[in-house]
Amino acid sequence: MSATSSVSPSLLRSGNTQLNQRRFAQHFRPYDLRHTYGTRAIESGTDPLTLMRLMGHADLKTTARYVHLSKRHRSDAQRRIEEHRAAREIAAVEAQKGATLGAVQ
């Protein structure tokens, strides 16, 4: 190729993809899938103690090294906690109102 000829964008993408695949293959180990497994299991609702046993760990701290929760998962969990807390507070207020009305009658 001369200095004045252009390289097609598809050729650049193809070469870049192949280079990235080679880099990935050099650094990837099947062992790395344990991180994906741990994270996806927790995010799908598996409780930590069960996951610990499934992964063959004796200590929950070991399992925790393999779990990398997404920001979305953490914010969803926080939202569920807040909804539960709010529902309990509403129920307590309604129960108190009911007790007060019952005492007045």
PyMOL CGO cylinders between C-alpha atoms (Angstrom):
from pymol import cmd
from pymol.cgo import CYLINDER

trace = [
    CYLINDER, 0.00, 0.00, 0.00, 1.25, 3.43, -0.81, 0.3, 1, 1, 1, 1, 1, 1,
    CYLINDER, 1.25, 3.43, -0.81, 1.14, 6.38, 1.53, 0.3, 1, 1, 1, 1, 1, 1,
    CYLINDER, 1.14, 6.38, 1.53, -1.65, 7.92, -0.52, 0.3, 1, 1, 1, 1, 1, 1,
    CYLINDER, -1.65, 7.92, -0.52, -3.94, 4.88, -0.58, 0.3, 1, 1, 1, 1, 1, 1,
    CYLINDER, -3.94, 4.88, -0.58, -6.66, 4.63, 2.01, 0.3, 1, 1, 1, 1, 1, 1,
    CYLINDER, -6.66, 4.63, 2.01, -7.52, 1.72, 4.24, 0.3, 1, 1, 1, 1, 1, 1,
    CYLINDER, -7.52, 1.72, 4.24, -11.16, 0.71, 4.29, 0.3, 1, 1, 1, 1, 1, 1,
    CYLINDER, -11.16, 0.71, 4.29, -12.99, 1.05, 7.62, 0.3, 1, 1, 1, 1, 1, 1,
    CYLINDER, -12.99, 1.05, 7.62, -14.08, -2.61, 7.42, 0.3, 1, 1, 1, 1, 1, 1,
    CYLINDER, -14.08, -2.61, 7.42, -10.45, -3.72, 7.08, 0.3, 1, 1, 1, 1, 1, 1,
    CYLINDER, -10.45, -3.72, 7.08, -9.53, -1.66, 10.15, 0.3, 1, 1, 1, 1, 1, 1,
    CYLINDER, -9.53, -1.66, 10.15, -12.43, -3.13, 12.14, 0.3, 1, 1, 1, 1, 1, 1,
    CYLINDER, -12.43, -3.13, 12.14, -11.53, -6.65, 11.05, 0.3, 1, 1, 1, 1, 1, 1,
    CYLINDER, -11.53, -6.65, 11.05, -7.87, -6.22, 11.98, 0.3, 1, 1, 1, 1, 1, 1,
    CYLINDER, -7.87, -6.22, 11.98, -8.73, -4.57, 15.29, 0.3, 1, 1, 1, 1, 1, 1,
    CYLINDER, -8.73, -4.57, 15.29, -11.19, -7.35, 16.15, 0.3, 1, 1, 1, 1, 1, 1,
    CYLINDER, -11.19, -7.35, 16.15, -8.61, -10.02, 15.41, 0.3, 1, 1, 1, 1, 1, 1,
    CYLINDER, -8.61, -10.02, 15.41, -6.01, -8.20, 17.51, 0.3, 1, 1, 1, 1, 1, 1,
    CYLINDER, -6.01, -8.20, 17.51, -8.45, -7.90, 20.43, 0.3, 1, 1, 1, 1, 1, 1,
    CYLINDER, -8.45, -7.90, 20.43, -9.38, -11.58, 20.14, 0.3, 1, 1, 1, 1, 1, 1,
    CYLINDER, -9.38, -11.58, 20.14, -5.71, -12.57, 20.31, 0.3, 1, 1, 1, 1, 1, 1,
    CYLINDER, -5.71, -12.57, 20.31, -5.14, -10.35, 23.35, 0.3, 1, 1, 1, 1, 1, 1,
    CYLINDER, -5.14, -10.35, 23.35, -8.22, -11.79, 25.05, 0.3, 1, 1, 1, 1, 1, 1,
    CYLINDER, -8.22, -11.79, 25.05, -7.16, -15.37, 24.31, 0.3, 1, 1, 1, 1, 1, 1,
    CYLINDER, -7.16, -15.37, 24.31, -3.71, -14.75, 25.77, 0.3, 1, 1, 1, 1, 1, 1,
    CYLINDER, -3.71, -14.75, 25.77, -5.11, -13.51, 29.09, 0.3, 1, 1, 1, 1, 1, 1,
    CYLINDER, -5.11, -13.51, 29.09, -8.29, -15.59, 29.39, 0.3, 1, 1, 1, 1, 1, 1,
    CYLINDER, -8.29, -15.59, 29.39, -8.37, -18.66, 31.61, 0.3, 1, 1, 1, 1, 1, 1,
    CYLINDER, -8.37, -18.66, 31.61, -11.40, -20.91, 32.14, 0.3, 1, 1, 1, 1, 1, 1,
    CYLINDER, -11.40, -20.91, 32.14, -10.89, -20.19, 35.85, 0.3, 1, 1, 1, 1, 1, 1,
    CYLINDER, -10.89, -20.19, 35.85, -11.99, -16.59, 35.13, 0.3, 1, 1, 1, 1, 1, 1,
    CYLINDER, -11.99, -16.59, 35.13, -15.52, -17.86, 34.50, 0.3, 1, 1, 1, 1, 1, 1,
    CYLINDER, -15.52, -17.86, 34.50, -15.91, -18.40, 38.26, 0.3, 1, 1, 1, 1, 1, 1,
    CYLINDER, -15.91, -18.40, 38.26, -16.29, -14.62, 38.61, 0.3, 1, 1, 1, 1, 1, 1,
    CYLINDER, -16.29, -14.62, 38.61, -19.07, -14.56, 36.01, 0.3, 1, 1, 1, 1, 1, 1,
    CYLINDER, -19.07, -14.56, 36.01, -20.77, -17.56, 37.62, 0.3, 1, 1, 1, 1, 1, 1,
    CYLINDER, -20.77, -17.56, 37.62, -20.63, -16.06, 41.12, 0.3, 1, 1, 1, 1, 1, 1,
    CYLINDER, -20.63, -16.06, 41.12, -21.89, -12.65, 40.02, 0.3, 1, 1, 1, 1, 1, 1,
    CYLINDER, -21.89, -12.65, 40.02, -24.73, -13.97, 37.89, 0.3, 1, 1, 1, 1, 1, 1,
    CYLINDER, -24.73, -13.97, 37.89, -25.81, -16.46, 40.54, 0.3, 1, 1, 1, 1, 1, 1,
    CYLINDER, -25.81, -16.46, 40.54, -26.14, -13.74, 43.17, 0.3, 1, 1, 1, 1, 1, 1,
    CYLINDER, -26.14, -13.74, 43.17, -27.83, -11.31, 40.79, 0.3, 1, 1, 1, 1, 1, 1,
    CYLINDER, -27.83, -11.31, 40.79, -30.37, -14.00, 39.85, 0.3, 1, 1, 1, 1, 1, 1,
    CYLINDER, -30.37, -14.00, 39.85, -31.34, -14.49, 43.49, 0.3, 1, 1, 1, 1, 1, 1,
    CYLINDER, -31.34, -14.49, 43.49, -29.12, -17.31, 44.78, 0.3, 1, 1, 1, 1, 1, 1,
    CYLINDER, -29.12, -17.31, 44.78, -28.44, -16.72, 48.45, 0.3, 1, 1, 1, 1, 1, 1,
    CYLINDER, -28.44, -16.72, 48.45, -24.76, -16.29, 49.39, 0.3, 1, 1, 1, 1, 1, 1,
    CYLINDER, -24.76, -16.29, 49.39, -24.55, -19.40, 51.60, 0.3, 1, 1, 1, 1, 1, 1,
    CYLINDER, -24.55, -19.40, 51.60, -25.90, -21.62, 48.85, 0.3, 1, 1, 1, 1, 1, 1,
    CYLINDER, -25.90, -21.62, 48.85, -23.50, -20.08, 46.34, 0.3, 1, 1, 1, 1, 1, 1,
    CYLINDER, -23.50, -20.08, 46.34, -20.64, -20.66, 48.77, 0.3, 1, 1, 1, 1, 1, 1,
    CYLINDER, -20.64, -20.66, 48.77, -21.47, -24.37, 48.85, 0.3, 1, 1, 1, 1, 1, 1,
    CYLINDER, -21.47, -24.37, 48.85, -22.01, -24.58, 45.08, 0.3, 1, 1, 1, 1, 1, 1,
    CYLINDER, -22.01, -24.58, 45.08, -18.59, -23.03, 44.47, 0.3, 1, 1, 1, 1, 1, 1,
    CYLINDER, -18.59, -23.03, 44.47, -16.97, -25.40, 46.96, 0.3, 1, 1, 1, 1, 1, 1,
    CYLINDER, -16.97, -25.40, 46.96, -15.85, -22.76, 49.44, 0.3, 1, 1, 1, 1, 1, 1,
    CYLINDER, -15.85, -22.76, 49.44, -15.61, -23.26, 53.18, 0.3, 1, 1, 1, 1, 1, 1,
    CYLINDER, -15.61, -23.26, 53.18, -15.70, -19.52, 53.93, 0.3, 1, 1, 1, 1, 1, 1,
    CYLINDER, -15.70, -19.52, 53.93, -18.12, -16.87, 52.67, 0.3, 1, 1, 1, 1, 1, 1,
    CYLINDER, -18.12, -16.87, 52.67, -15.22, -14.42, 52.37, 0.3, 1, 1, 1, 1, 1, 1,
    CYLINDER, -15.22, -14.42, 52.37, -13.75, -16.57, 49.61, 0.3, 1, 1, 1, 1, 1, 1,
    CYLINDER, -13.75, -16.57, 49.61, -17.05, -16.52, 47.70, 0.3, 1, 1, 1, 1, 1, 1,
    CYLINDER, -17.05, -16.52, 47.70, -17.29, -12.74, 48.09, 0.3, 1, 1, 1, 1, 1, 1,
    CYLINDER, -17.29, -12.74, 48.09, -14.07, -12.35, 46.06, 0.3, 1, 1, 1, 1, 1, 1,
    CYLINDER, -14.07, -12.35, 46.06, -15.87, -13.81, 43.05, 0.3, 1, 1, 1, 1, 1, 1,
    CYLINDER, -15.87, -13.81, 43.05, -18.98, -11.63, 43.17, 0.3, 1, 1, 1, 1, 1, 1,
    CYLINDER, -18.98, -11.63, 43.17, -18.92, -8.23, 41.46, 0.3, 1, 1, 1, 1, 1, 1,
    CYLINDER, -18.92, -8.23, 41.46, -22.36, -6.66, 41.72, 0.3, 1, 1, 1, 1, 1, 1,
    CYLINDER, -22.36, -6.66, 41.72, -23.38, -4.14, 39.09, 0.3, 1, 1, 1, 1, 1, 1,
    CYLINDER, -23.38, -4.14, 39.09, -24.43, -0.64, 40.05, 0.3, 1, 1, 1, 1, 1, 1,
    CYLINDER, -24.43, -0.64, 40.05, -27.92, -1.40, 38.74, 0.3, 1, 1, 1, 1, 1, 1,
    CYLINDER, -27.92, -1.40, 38.74, -28.23, -4.50, 40.93, 0.3, 1, 1, 1, 1, 1, 1,
    CYLINDER, -28.23, -4.50, 40.93, -27.17, -2.53, 44.01, 0.3, 1, 1, 1, 1, 1, 1,
    CYLINDER, -27.17, -2.53, 44.01, -29.62, 0.30, 43.29, 0.3, 1, 1, 1, 1, 1, 1,
    CYLINDER, -29.62, 0.30, 43.29, -32.46, -2.19, 42.68, 0.3, 1, 1, 1, 1, 1, 1,
    CYLINDER, -32.46, -2.19, 42.68, -31.71, -3.84, 46.02, 0.3, 1, 1, 1, 1, 1, 1,
    CYLINDER, -31.71, -3.84, 46.02, -31.71, -0.46, 47.78, 0.3, 1, 1, 1, 1, 1, 1,
    CYLINDER, -31.71, -0.46, 47.78, -35.05, 0.43, 46.15, 0.3, 1, 1, 1, 1, 1, 1,
    CYLINDER, -35.05, 0.43, 46.15, -36.61, -2.86, 47.37, 0.3, 1, 1, 1, 1, 1, 1,
    CYLINDER, -36.61, -2.86, 47.37, -35.34, -2.19, 50.90, 0.3, 1, 1, 1, 1, 1, 1,
    CYLINDER, -35.34, -2.19, 50.90, -36.84, 1.31, 50.88, 0.3, 1, 1, 1, 1, 1, 1,
    CYLINDER, -36.84, 1.31, 50.88, -40.18, 0.02, 49.54, 0.3, 1, 1, 1, 1, 1, 1,
    CYLINDER, -40.18, 0.02, 49.54, -40.31, -2.61, 52.29, 0.3, 1, 1, 1, 1, 1, 1,
    CYLINDER, -40.31, -2.61, 52.29, -39.47, -0.05, 54.98, 0.3, 1, 1, 1, 1, 1, 1,
    CYLINDER, -39.47, -0.05, 54.98, -42.13, 2.36, 53.69, 0.3, 1, 1, 1, 1, 1, 1,
    CYLINDER, -42.13, 2.36, 53.69, -44.78, -0.39, 53.60, 0.3, 1, 1, 1, 1, 1, 1,
    CYLINDER, -44.78, -0.39, 53.60, -43.97, -1.33, 57.22, 0.3, 1, 1, 1, 1, 1, 1,
    CYLINDER, -43.97, -1.33, 57.22, -44.22, 2.30, 58.35, 0.3, 1, 1, 1, 1, 1, 1,
    CYLINDER, -44.22, 2.30, 58.35, -47.58, 2.72, 56.59, 0.3, 1, 1, 1, 1, 1, 1,
    CYLINDER, -47.58, 2.72, 56.59, -48.88, -0.49, 58.15, 0.3, 1, 1, 1, 1, 1, 1,
    CYLINDER, -48.88, -0.49, 58.15, -47.78, 0.67, 61.61, 0.3, 1, 1, 1, 1, 1, 1,
    CYLINDER, -47.78, 0.67, 61.61, -49.53, 4.03, 61.22, 0.3, 1, 1, 1, 1, 1, 1,
    CYLINDER, -49.53, 4.03, 61.22, -52.71, 2.36, 59.97, 0.3, 1, 1, 1, 1, 1, 1,
    CYLINDER, -52.71, 2.36, 59.97, -52.64, -0.10, 62.87, 0.3, 1, 1, 1, 1, 1, 1,
    CYLINDER, -52.64, -0.10, 62.87, -52.21, 2.76, 65.31, 0.3, 1, 1, 1, 1, 1, 1,
    CYLINDER, -52.21, 2.76, 65.31, -55.14, 4.65, 63.73, 0.3, 1, 1, 1, 1, 1, 1,
    CYLINDER, -55.14, 4.65, 63.73, -57.28, 1.51, 63.96, 0.3, 1, 1, 1, 1, 1, 1,
    CYLINDER, -57.28, 1.51, 63.96, -56.41, 1.07, 67.64, 0.3, 1, 1, 1, 1, 1, 1,
    CYLINDER, -56.41, 1.07, 67.64, -57.21, 4.71, 68.34, 0.3, 1, 1, 1, 1, 1, 1,
    CYLINDER, -57.21, 4.71, 68.34, -60.57, 4.55, 66.53, 0.3, 1, 1, 1, 1, 1, 1,
    CYLINDER, -60.57, 4.55, 66.53, -61.48, 1.30, 68.35, 0.3, 1, 1, 1, 1, 1, 1,
    CYLINDER, -61.48, 1.30, 68.35, -60.75, 2.90, 71.72, 0.3, 1, 1, 1, 1, 1, 1,
    CYLINDER, -60.75, 2.90, 71.72, -62.91, 5.94, 70.94, 0.3, 1, 1, 1, 1, 1, 1,
    CYLINDER, -62.91, 5.94, 70.94, -65.99, 3.89, 70.01, 0.3, 1, 1, 1, 1, 1, 1,
]
cmd.load_cgo(trace, "trace")
